[in-house]
Structure formats: structure tokens, C-alpha cells
Amino acid sequence: MEDQAEEVQRVLDAIDAIAEGQPPAERARQLAAMMGSAQERFRQRRQQAVREMHEGGMTYRQIAMELDISFGRVRQILAEGTSSSAAE
């Protein structure tokens, strides 16, 4: 866990340094692009983890309780990227 905390800190330091010396508008553009990429990766990883929980036998309600989110949010997460959402 300590290694992960150090890695997160390195990423945060890199974000701070990414646009150093750039004009504000350029910094804003670069940071917005990075944020979009990071947000998409987090979304994919969360979806993968929730899918693994479901494939491991947990119901939508059990997942919701475990993650402290709503049943509907679990359905949304599992439906992302699929053409049709499966009901439990």
C-alpha cells in the first residue's frame, strides 16, 4: 500500500509540473485533456471491478451495499459500454 501511495504522489507531482511555465490558457487545455483521459481510465477500472464482483456471484444489491452506492448506480456502471443492460 505504501508503494501505491508513493506512486500516486509521483503522479500528482507530475500533474503539478505538466504545464509549468505555460500561459494559463495552455495549462487549462493540457490539464483538461489529462483529466478526461484519467477520468475515462478510472471509469473503465471501476466498471471492471464491479463486473468482477458480479461475475463472482454478488447481486446488484450486495454490490451496492458493499460500495455504499445505490442499486441503480450499480446497474448504470455495469451497463456502461454495452448495447443493452441486463436486469438482475
C-alpha positions as CSV (number, residue, x, y, z in Angstrom):
1,M,0.0,0.0,0.0
2,E,2.9,2.4,0.7
3,D,4.2,1.8,-2.8
4,Q,0.8,2.8,-4.2
5,A,0.8,6.0,-2.1
6,E,4.2,6.9,-3.4
7,E,3.1,6.2,-7.0
8,V,0.1,8.4,-6.5
9,Q,2.3,11.2,-5.1
10,R,4.6,10.9,-8.2
11,V,1.5,11.2,-10.5
12,L,0.3,14.3,-8.5
13,D,3.8,15.8,-8.7
14,A,3.8,15.2,-12.5
15,I,0.4,16.9,-12.8
16,D,1.7,19.9,-11.0
17,A,4.7,20.1,-13.3
18,I,3.0,19.3,-16.6
19,A,2.3,22.8,-17.7
20,E,4.8,24.7,-15.6
21,G,5.8,27.9,-17.3
22,Q,2.9,27.8,-19.8
23,P,0.4,30.5,-20.2
24,P,-2.8,30.0,-18.2
25,A,-4.9,29.1,-21.2
26,E,-2.4,26.4,-22.3
27,R,-2.3,25.0,-18.8
28,A,-6.0,24.8,-18.7
29,R,-6.2,23.0,-22.1
30,Q,-3.5,20.5,-21.1
31,L,-5.0,19.8,-17.7
32,A,-8.5,19.4,-19.2
33,A,-7.2,16.8,-21.7
34,M,-5.3,14.9,-19.0
35,M,-8.4,15.0,-16.7
36,G,-10.6,13.5,-19.5
37,S,-8.1,10.7,-20.1
38,A,-7.7,9.9,-16.4
39,Q,-11.5,10.0,-15.8
40,E,-12.1,7.5,-18.6
41,R,-9.4,5.2,-17.2
42,F,-10.9,5.4,-13.7
43,R,-14.4,4.7,-15.1
44,Q,-13.1,1.6,-17.0
45,R,-11.3,0.2,-14.0
46,R,-14.3,0.7,-11.7
47,Q,-16.5,-1.0,-14.2
48,Q,-14.1,-3.9,-14.4
49,A,-14.0,-4.3,-10.6
50,V,-17.8,-4.1,-10.3
51,R,-18.2,-6.6,-13.2
52,E,-15.8,-9.0,-11.4
53,M,-17.8,-8.6,-8.2
54,H,-21.0,-9.5,-10.1
55,E,-19.4,-12.4,-12.0
56,G,-18.1,-13.6,-8.7
57,G,-21.6,-14.2,-7.5
58,M,-22.6,-10.9,-5.8
59,T,-26.0,-9.5,-6.6
60,Y,-26.5,-5.9,-7.6
61,R,-27.9,-5.1,-4.2
62,Q,-24.9,-6.8,-2.4
63,I,-22.5,-4.7,-4.6
64,A,-24.5,-1.6,-3.8
65,M,-24.2,-2.2,-0.1
66,E,-20.5,-3.1,-0.3
67,L,-19.7,0.0,-2.2
68,D,-22.2,2.3,-0.5
69,I,-23.9,3.3,-3.7
70,S,-27.4,2.8,-5.0
71,F,-28.7,-0.3,-6.7
72,G,-29.4,1.9,-9.8
73,R,-25.9,3.1,-9.8
74,V,-24.6,-0.5,-9.9
75,R,-26.9,-1.1,-12.9
76,Q,-25.5,2.0,-14.6
77,I,-21.9,1.0,-14.1
78,L,-22.5,-2.5,-15.4
79,A,-24.5,-1.2,-18.4
80,E,-21.8,1.3,-19.5
81,G,-20.2,0.3,-22.7
82,T,-22.9,-2.4,-23.5
83,S,-25.7,-2.0,-26.0
84,S,-28.3,-3.4,-23.6
85,S,-28.3,-3.5,-19.9
86,A,-29.1,-6.8,-18.2
87,A,-31.5,-6.8,-15.4
88,E,-30.8,-9.0,-12.4
